[in-house]
């Protein structure tokens, strides 16, 4: 029982490896799987699920953002949920009208992260691209589970879950050499995302 994550690389190993250096791609994928799993546990209180995670570049993200959101620019993360969720406080529940209660693992949907945008966002924040990608994976997974940030109270709840997951990752992944002052160390870090 756990959250199975399927990775899709649409930017190419060389570009991704250069973006997350000195971290290796296998380390990033392990950390992303952990981040998504912890997010599901924090928001849903169960881990039997599946998530598709795609990393892409600006051109693909701009096309996706236009096709699905009507915006003519890239964004950092998009989420494509397969179910309707209601959020009670910080917890997600399948909406009554969703009609899906399959046995076993639930396919939650797709999260797409723009690596080019993650590079641009990490630099002014002073943390690594890998950390930015992890944060975007957490944020996108919360969107898969019905969380939103359109209203102030929704945003506070969503940020609370994000910080809870980040704190758990920091404790569990001490082998990762997080930069001092990274987003894991900033309790008041305000996340900027496009979704």
C-alpha positions in Angstrom: 0.0 0.0 0.0 1.4 3.3 -1.0 1.2 6.0 -3.7 2.7 4.8 -6.9 4.2 7.5 -9.1 4.8 7.1 -12.8 7.4 9.5 -14.2 7.4 11.0 -17.7 10.4 13.0 -18.9 9.5 15.3 -21.8 12.6 17.6 -21.4 15.3 15.0 -21.8 17.7 13.5 -19.3 20.5 16.0 -20.1 18.4 19.1 -19.6 16.8 17.7 -16.4 20.2 16.6 -15.0 21.7 20.0 -15.7 18.8 21.7 -14.0 18.9 19.7 -10.8 22.7 19.3 -10.5 24.3 18.2 -8.2 21.3 16.0 -7.4 20.9 13.0 -9.7 17.7 12.2 -11.6 17.1 9.0 -9.6 17.5 10.9 -6.3 15.0 13.5 -7.6 12.5 10.8 -8.6 12.8 9.1 -5.2 12.3 12.5 -3.5 9.3 13.3 -5.7 7.7 9.9 -5.0 8.1 10.5 -1.3 6.7 14.1 -1.6 3.7 12.9 -3.5 3.1 10.0 -1.1 3.4 12.3 2.0 1.0 14.8 0.4 -1.6 12.1 -0.2 -1.3 10.9 3.4 -1.5 14.4 4.8 -4.5 15.4 2.7 -6.3 12.1 2.2 -5.1 10.0 5.1 -4.4 7.0 2.8 -1.7 6.0 0.5 -3.2 3.6 -2.0 -3.2 5.7 -5.1 -1.4 6.4 -8.4 -0.2 9.7 -9.8 1.3 10.4 -13.2 4.0 13.0 -13.0 5.4 14.7 -16.2 8.3 17.2 -16.4 8.3 19.3 -19.5 9.7 22.6 -20.9 8.1 26.0 -21.6 6.8 25.1 -25.1 4.8 22.1 -24.0 3.6 23.9 -20.8 2.5 26.9 -22.8 0.5 24.7 -25.1 -1.1 22.8 -22.2 -1.9 26.1 -20.3 -3.6 27.5 -23.4 -5.5 24.3 -24.2 -6.8 23.8 -20.7 -6.7 27.2 -18.9 -6.9 29.6 -21.9 -3.7 31.3 -20.9 -1.0 32.2 -23.5 2.1 31.7 -21.3 3.8 28.8 -19.5 3.0 28.2 -15.9 4.9 26.2 -13.3 2.5 23.4 -12.6 -0.8 22.1 -13.9 -2.9 19.4 -12.3 -5.4 17.2 -14.1 -7.6 15.4 -11.5 -9.6 12.4 -12.5 -12.1 12.7 -9.6 -14.3 15.3 -7.9 -13.2 16.1 -4.4 -14.5 18.1 -1.5 -12.2 19.6 1.0 -13.1 19.7 4.7 -10.5 21.8 6.4 -7.3 20.2 5.3 -8.7 16.8 4.3 -10.0 15.7 0.9 -12.9 13.4 0.4 -14.4 12.0 -2.8 -17.4 14.2 -3.7 -20.7 12.5 -3.3 -21.5 12.8 -7.0 -18.1 11.5 -8.1 -19.5 7.9 -8.2 -16.1 6.3 -8.1 -15.0 4.1 -5.2 -12.8 1.5 -6.9 -11.1 -1.2 -4.9 -7.4 -0.9 -4.6 -5.3 2.0 -5.7 -7.1 5.1 -7.0 -5.6 6.9 -10.0 -5.7 10.5 -8.9 -4.6 12.1 -12.2 -1.7 13.9 -13.8 0.7 16.6 -12.5 2.8 18.4 -15.1 5.8 20.5 -14.0 7.6 23.0 -16.2 11.3 22.6 -15.5 12.2 25.8 -17.3 9.8 27.7 -15.0 11.2 25.9 -11.9 14.7 27.1 -12.8 13.5 30.7 -13.1 11.6 30.5 -9.8 14.3 28.8 -7.7 17.0 31.3 -8.5 15.5 34.4 -6.9 14.3 32.3 -3.9 17.8 31.1 -3.2 17.0 27.4 -3.2 17.7 24.6 -5.6 15.7 23.7 -8.7 15.2 20.2 -7.2 13.5 21.8 -4.1 11.3 24.0 -6.4 10.3 20.9 -8.4 9.4 19.1 -5.1 7.3 22.0 -4.0 5.5 22.1 -7.3 4.8 18.3 -7.1 3.3 18.8 -3.6 1.2 21.8 -4.8 0.0 19.9 -8.0 -0.9 16.8 -5.9 -3.0 18.9 -3.6 -4.8 20.3 -6.7 -5.5 16.7 -7.7 -7.2 16.2 -4.3 -9.4 19.3 -4.7 -7.4 21.9 -2.8 -7.4 25.4 -4.3 -6.1 28.8 -3.4 -8.7 31.1 -5.0 -10.0 32.3 -1.6 -7.8 33.3 1.4 -9.1 30.5 3.7 -8.6 27.9 1.0 -5.0 29.2 0.4 -4.2 29.1 4.1 -5.4 25.5 4.4 -3.5 24.5 1.3 -0.3 26.2 2.5 -0.7 24.5 5.9 -0.7 21.0 4.2 2.3 22.1 2.0 4.3 23.1 5.1 3.4 19.9 6.9 4.6 17.8 4.0 7.8 19.9 3.6 8.6 19.5 7.3 8.1 15.7 7.0 10.4 15.6 4.0 13.1 17.6 5.7 13.1 15.1 8.6 13.0 12.0 6.5 15.5 13.0 3.8 18.4 14.3 5.8 20.7 12.7 3.2 19.6 15.3 0.7 21.9 18.3 1.0 19.4 21.1 1.2 20.9 24.5 0.9 20.8 26.7 4.1 17.9 29.0 4.0 16.0 26.7 1.6 12.2 26.7 1.4 12.3 23.9 3.9 13.8 26.2 6.5 11.5 29.2 5.9 8.3 28.8 8.0 6.7 31.8 6.3 7.7 30.9 2.8 5.0 32.1 0.4 4.6 29.7 -2.5 4.1 31.3 -5.9 2.4 29.0 -8.4 0.5 29.4 -11.6 -2.2 26.8 -11.0 
